[in-house]
Structures are given as structure tokens and as C-alpha cells.
Amino acid sequence: MAKKLFFGNLSYGTTDETLRSACEAYGVVSTATVIMDRMTNRSKGFGFVEMDSDDDAQKVIEALNGQDMDGRKIIVNEARPQEDRPRNNFSRGPRM
């Protein structure tokens, strides 16, 4: 079963390929994505990697958490499910 990992404190220069190649040494990578800001098209400083097996994911966490990547000390742990958050509908009240 695939396991999704969270990568935090990434350099703004880190790319999807950088994440993928860092993790491929520890197992098969399904996906590697750096999250980008829609307005500026610049990295938000975090990303996700999905590994094919739980064992490979654990190897990545043990090997890369706290290590230097592109000049930053990164955080690597198991991704948590996204929490539901209220959506702002940007309405200003009833229209007249």
C-alpha cells in the first residue's frame, strides 16, 4: 500500500524532480509534488511524496528528516489527512 509523506521547510528552488531523486534511493516513488502558489507560481516551501511501500516510506523518513536539501534543513514525516476547513464564500450579505 502506498504511503504519503510530507516534506516541510523546502527551499523555494526545490523542484518535483529534486524530491523524486532524493527519495528514489530508498524505494519506488509514485508521485513527488512541490506545492506551488497559484498567484505567484512560486513554491510554498512544502511538498508531498508518495512511496509504493510503507517500508520504503519509513526508510525515507529515517534517512532524510532533519537533513540538508538545497541549503535548508528539511522536515519529513507521514502526511496527515487534510482537515476540513470553512470556505469563505466572499459574500457581503443580501443583495438589494
Secondary structure as GFF3:
##gff-version 3
##sequence-region A 1 96
A	DSSP	beta_strand	3	8	.	.	.	ID=ss1
A	DSSP	alpha_helix	16	24	.	.	.	ID=ss2
A	DSSP	beta_strand	29	36	.	.	.	ID=ss3
A	DSSP	beta_strand	43	51	.	.	.	ID=ss4
A	DSSP	alpha_helix	54	64	.	.	.	ID=ss5
A	DSSP	beta_strand	68	69	.	.	.	ID=ss6
A	DSSP	beta_strand	72	73	.	.	.	ID=ss7
A	DSSP	beta_strand	75	78	.	.	.	ID=ss8
###
